[in-house]
């Protein structure tokens, strides 16, 4: 417990001139602000989630990739966010239709497999579902056909 408290203590030394022998709150605030700026520059925070390939490479870890040909890459981003995966998307425009390469850290390979399996099952389930617009147009055609049949029956009844 004592070690944890000691590791959080920061010692700051301030040199002042003779005319400003007092440390005011403004001076102390400026010193702390300067310390925090220097600390951030020395220890940059790691970005998580979607990022560029360069940012992934800066994290000093080996990268691997998976090819994705689906245009709806946004659904993959949701799944990757759910699994807390650091990844980068790169679009390969040299092929028609364009394909996407998903780069991620090699140590996250097992988590990435699970996320990619969930993503592919979502894509397959979405492909199997019937289109609502198609069902709607079919039902409209059925309703029109039934209306025509009613009109024909009415006309036949009036002819007799």
N, C-alpha and C positions, 0 to 999 in steps of 0.2 A: 504494500500500500504506500509506504513511504517513498519507494523508488518511482512510483507513478506520479506522485506529487512533485518530486524533485525534477523529473524529466520535463515538466511543464513550466518550469521557472526560467525566465529569460533575464539576463543581466544586461543592462544598457548603461553605458557611461557617456556622460555629456561634458564637453569642455566648454567653459564659458570664459568670457573676458572679464577684466576687472570691473568694467562699467555695468555689466549685466551679470552680477554675481548671483542673482536670484533666479531660480528656475520657475518660470510662470507656467500656467496651464497651457498657454499657447505653444511654448517651447516644448513642453512634454508631449503635447499632441502632435507636433511636427516631427519629433523624434520617433514616436511610435508609428506614425504614418510612413516615414522613411524606412523604418525597419520592416514593416509589412510589405512594402513594395519590393525591397531587396529579397525578402523571404519568398515571395511569389515568383520572382525571376529565377531564383536558385532551385526551387521546388515547384515546377509547373504542375498543375493538376492534370490528370489524365482524362481525356475525353472518353465517354462511353457511348455505346449505341452506334448509330450511323456516323461515319466519318470518312475522311479521304484516305487513300492508300498510303500517302505520305505520313499522315498522323498515326496510322497503324504501325508503319515501319519504325517510327520514332520511339515506339514503346519497347523496342529491343526484343521482339519475339518473332519466331519463325511464322511465316504466313502460308496458308494453303487456300485453295479456291475451289468453288463448285460452279458449274455452268448452269445458268437458268435461261430458258428460251421464252418463257411466258412474258407477255407484255404487262400483265398485272403484277408488277413487282411490289406495289404498295402493300399487298396482303402479306408478302414475305417480311417486309419491314415490321409489321405488327407482330408477327410470330417471333422474330428475332428480338424485338423489344421485350416481349413476354419472357423469353429465356435469358435476358440480360447479356446478349452477345455483342461484342465489339466487332463490327463488320464494315466493309467498304464495298460499294457497288461500282463497277466499271462497265460502261456500255461499249460493246464492240460493234461499230457501225460498218465494218468491212464486209459483213455477211448480211444478206437480205433474207428473211427478216433479221433485225439486229438481235444479238444475244447479250445477256448480261453475265458478268463474272462476279461472283460474291467472294470477296477475300475476307478471311478471318484468321484469328490466331490458331496455330496448330494445337496448342494445349486445349483449346475449346472444341476439338474435333468431335468428341462424344456428344457434347451438348448441341453442337451444330447438326449432327446427324438426327438427333431427336427433333430439333426445330424444323429441319428440312423435311422429315417424315410427316410432321404435322401439317406443314405448308402444302406438301404434295397431296395429302389426303383431302385438305380443304379444296384444292384446285380440282381434284377428281370429283369430289362431291358436288362442286359448283357446276362442272361440266355435265354431270348426270341429271341435274335438275332441269325440268322443262322450262322453257322461256315463258314468262308471264304474258309477254306481248303476243307470242305465237298462240298460246292458249286463248287469249282474248280474241284474236282475229278468227280463230276456229269457231269460237262460240258465237261471234257476230255472224259468221257465215251460216251456222246452223239456225240461228234465229231468223235470218233472212229467208232461208229455205223453208222453214216452218211457216213463215208469214205467207210466202207464195202458195204453199199447199192449202192454207186456210182460204185464201182468195179464190183458188181454183175450185175448192169444194163449195164455196159460196156461189160461185158462178154456175156450177153444175146444178145446184139446188134451185136457183132462180129460173133455169132453162126448162125445168120439168113442169 
